[in-house]
Every structure is written in structure tokens, then in C-alpha cells.
Amino acid sequence: TAFHSTMPPKAFMYAIPYEYYEKYGVRRYGFHGTSHKYVSYRAAEYLEEPIDRLKLITCHLGNGSSIAAVDQGKVVDTSMGMTPLAGLMMGTRCGDIDPSVVNYLKYTLNITGHQLDEILNKKSGLLGVSGVSSDKRDVEAAAAAGNPRAQLASDMLNYQIKKTIGSYIAAMGGVDAIVFT
């Protein structure tokens, strides 16, 4: 998370009482910092430009996924939050979700917080929507074979990636390169 430490407060703060940040450190930290840093510097080398002149979007996509906006070598935003559950939907993680849905599910299903955490972290995402797999390759194969839930899962992830990239282009006022890992 060290690479993400350059995020400004407008990007890392949650819109909750400020005292929770001060007392408990509740804020967005981001994850996959080592990967985002490495590919940012490799992109600068490849482009033959100093990193402090580039606006980059780095996409760390896999079973756990995150996207970062890197402006002049500094992270200005990233898709994950205080935990790796936030952001894009992933292999088994739900990604961003309305917090009221969490309470609704907990009480409707009459389950504990731990059980709900298991659902959101290990039974959701590509696996939960497709019912096929947490692996995008398997989901895409099932979609190609006509599985509508697999197609939906693939479409949802692709949409979220595009939406996040677009928002980061707007936040940085442009982009020089988009890097995928």
C-alpha cells in the first residue's frame, strides 16, 4: 500500500464522520501497490519518458483486481479501499456495493457478520454472478457457449473496468498510457 500513500485526502477519505479517520484510521488505502509501481515505471521506460511527465492508468487484473491513476509518478486514486473487497468485482469478491445491501442481506438471510463476509469475499464476483467459476477464462468460455449468467458476469466486469478507467482519465485531465497486467 506504500505506493498509494500519495493519494490526496479528497481521494482517500470516506464521507463519514472525520473522527473515524482520526481515531481509527478509516480511509482508503489501496492494494497491489508493488505491481502498480513496477508497471508505472516500466511504462515510463517503454515510452522513453520520465515518469514525472506521464499520466498513467495501471490495471492489475486477475482474481484480485485493482486500477490506479498515476499522475507524474504519484498515485492520485485507486479502486480498492480500506480493504481489498472494494473496487472492481473480482473472482470471488463483490467489489463496490451499497452498504445498505450488506445490512439488508445480513438481516434477511439471518446470518452473522462473519458469514456475510464469507459471501462477499469468497462467493461473489465472477463466481457468484456466473455460477461457473472465479476464473475469467472459464467464465468467457461459458459465455461463448451460451451461458447467460456467464455473459452477464463478463459484461459486468468489463463495464466496471471501462467505467473506472474513464473516471480516472477525467480525474487526471487526460492519460498518456493505460497499462494492463
N, C-alpha and C positions, 0 to 999 in steps of 0.2 A: 504493500500500500504506500510505500515511501514516495514513489514516482507521482502519486496522486496528491501529495501534500501541497502542491502549488495551486490547487483549486481555490478560487476565491470564495468567501463566505456566501455570496449570492448563489453559488452552485452547490456548496456542501451543506448548507443549513436546511433543516426541515422547518416548515411553518407551524411549529408547535411552541409552547412557552419557552422562551430563551433560557430560562433557568435549567431546563433539562439538558441543554448543551453544556452550560457552565458546570453543573453539578455531576452529571452522569456521562458526559461526552457523547450525547446522542447527536449524530451528524452522519453525513455520507462520507465514507472512507474510500470506497472503490477497491477493486481486487485485480489480480493479474498484472500488477504494476511492472514486474520484471519483463513480462512479454511486451507490454505496450512501450516501455522504454527501449528495449532492444530493437523492435521493428521500426520505431521512430528514427533512431539513429542509423539503422541500415537503410531506411528510405532516403534519408538525407545523403548518405554516401552514394546510393544508386542514382539519385537526382543530381549529384555533384553540386549541392547547395548546402550552405551552413544551416544547421537545424534552427538557428535563431532567426532565420528568414522564411521559415516554412510554416504553413498551416496544414496540419495532417489530421486525418481521422484513421485511427487504428482499430481494426476489428478482430478481436480474439474470439474465434468461433469454434465451438466444439460442444462437448456435453455440458460444459460450463462456459458461458459466453459473456463477453462484455465489450463495449465500444468506448473509446476515449477520444476526446477532442484535444489535440496537442497544438498549441499556438506558440511559436518561437521556442520550442523545446520544453514548454511548460503545459501540464495538463490543466485545462480550464473547465472540463466536465468529464464525467464518466457515467456509464449507465448503471453500475451497481451502487448499492447504498451502504448502509451500516453493516449489512450482511450480504453474502453473495446471493441471497434469494431475490433481491430487487433487480430491476432492469428488464432485459430481454427474457422471453420464455426460453427455457433450455431443455436439455434432455429429459430431466425429471423435475425441474423447478418451474414454478408457475411464472416467475418474473413479477413485474408490477401488477398489483391487484388493489382494488378499492379496499381500504382497511375495514370497512363495514361488512364486506363479504366474509372476512375472516370471522368476525363475531357471529354473523348470520349462520355460517356453517357450523361453528362450534356449538351453538345452541340448538340449531335444527337437527344436527346429527347426534346431539348429546354426547360429545366427545371431549376429552381433555385437551389442554393446550399442547401437550406433547404429541398426542395423536394427530392433531391438526397440523403441527409442524412436520410430522412424517408425511402427511398427504401433500402439503405444499412443496416440500423439498424432495420427496422421493417417489411420488405417484402422480405428479402433474406434468406440465410441459408437453413436449412431443409425445411422451408415453401416455400421459393422461388423456390428451385430446385424441390421438390416433388410435389408442388401444393396441398398437402394434409393437412399438419399440421406442427406446430413448435415442436410438442412432438415426440421424437424419438420412443416411443412405438407405436404411431399411424402410423408413417412412416414405421416402421418394419412390422406392421400388413398389411399395404397396399402393401408392397414389397412381403410379403408372399402370398398375394392374386394375385400377378402377375403384379402389377403396376410398369412399368419400370422406371419411374421417381422417385418413392419412393425408388426403389432399388439403383438407381444412387445416390440419396441423402445419403442414409445409407452407401453405399460404399465410397463415398467421405469423409464423416466424419470419418469413421473407418480408412481410409488411412491416413488422416491428423493426427489422434491421434498416429498411429504407426510411422509415419514419425517424429513427434515431439519427441516422446519417444526415438526413435533411435538416433536422433541428440543430445539429452541430455545425453544419455549413452556415446556417443563419446566425448562430451564436458567435461564430468567428468572423463573419462577414466574408466568407469565401473559403475555398480549400485548394491546396496545391496538389494533394495526392490522397487517395484512400487506399489503405494497406490492409490486406486480409491475411490472417494466419490460419 
